[in-house]
Amino acid sequence: MSDELALLLDERSTIDAAGQRRLLALVADPEQARRAKELLVIDDLLSRAMAPDRSDFDNRVLAAIKMLYSQRHFVQRVQDAAAGQAAVGKRSDERSGGSNHHGPGSGAQRPSARRTVPKGTLVSGIAIGALAALVLIGVLTWPRAMSQQQAADDLARLETPARLLRAGNSSAAAAGDAVLRGDIIRAERAVVIGFADGSRLTLEAGGEMLVPHATAAEQSWWLERGRLRAAIAHREAGSAVEFATAHARVRIVGTRFTLAVADGATRLEVEEGRVAFRDLATGAESIVSGGGPALIAGGRVPRQRPPGSIERECWTNTPGWSIREIPLTKPPDVTITLDRLETPVDNAVDYGARIRGYLVPPTTGTYTFWIAGDDNVEIWMSSNDDPKAKSRIAWIVGGTTYSLPLQWDRIATQRSAPLGLIAGQRYYLEVLHKQGSGGGHVAVGWLKPGEIGAQPSGVVPGSALAPYP
């Protein structure tokens, strides 16, 4: 980042019209915009560190660490800021002759040192003690931040390199990288995935697999094409692993098998154990034992969407920040199933997304909704199940306006007006999300009838959602 950009950001509240135009010109560069966003997040946290009320400060540090992805990167930013502040103090002392006052009767006024901002630093009058405290909070809360994210999203780990499509962004992943809910795995060569319980999947070269849903008790993997070999450890009661294709579904509790999709059919070969195998075209289900292959032919069946879910469509390679840039009239590049109205933080760039389906209220009464997201996000909702009746109820829009994950109070328009809803009735719901660079995420929270507060009581769960036809 240039010194000019750092200075303009630091003095953004006082620069003149020419300075504002220059700042906007600089952040038009995607790389400059990404780094400027990181610095603005840190600047906001540093300012909050000096506030008397720090009741939610730890949570904001956690959110920022998640967005920036790296403790070392986060702490280095703060250390850079501390170094810049120390340099300012040193220069000020040198200008005053190393003393905090002048001799008696001198009448001289201490010169005011104009602070200069080193490259990559953005600090607004923050004491060194507060910076040290921020580093300490970041270091202490980092393991908790990571454990919370891993508990929610970390299913397994790659044992071989692979190509992953995550939140619309394709990238090479190394052995040891986590496999998360929503990932699409494309095997240019055989890909091996290992689980903590010793289970192992091998997706052979040319295969493609999606991870649409997972919890501690349930795991669901979608085989789009190719051949998958699986060795699954025995599962505890109430827990299972499911594999699905366009033609069949396999639900297991501990066995060894091979699943293949080719030539309009799905083939299952069981080496050990027993597997329940369902033909999705006919609904017929059979138990396949070790040594007995099953071949399912027939027409392609639409992908099955679990109840209590909603789909997120994503369009990749879509530059810009505005919601209007999302090409909603074109087929999406990726479709992912969500089990709540929240997406994980990603580091993808230039994509647009739409989450749509139905809200099914659990009780009759007044509801209030909030939206949090980065960059531009909107909630649209109908008074019935007709998409044509939708209207916008909450939003975050504007070139540089965004929120941290689950930050519900950034601007007033994040909160909807109270809405009267009827239990069990379906209401069309649509969430639009346009991401320019880095740290993309979106979540919708609510207050249900009888709940009072200035913040949501939680994220809208899958139990109140239904997929769009």
Disulfide bonds with the S-S distance in Angstrom:
none
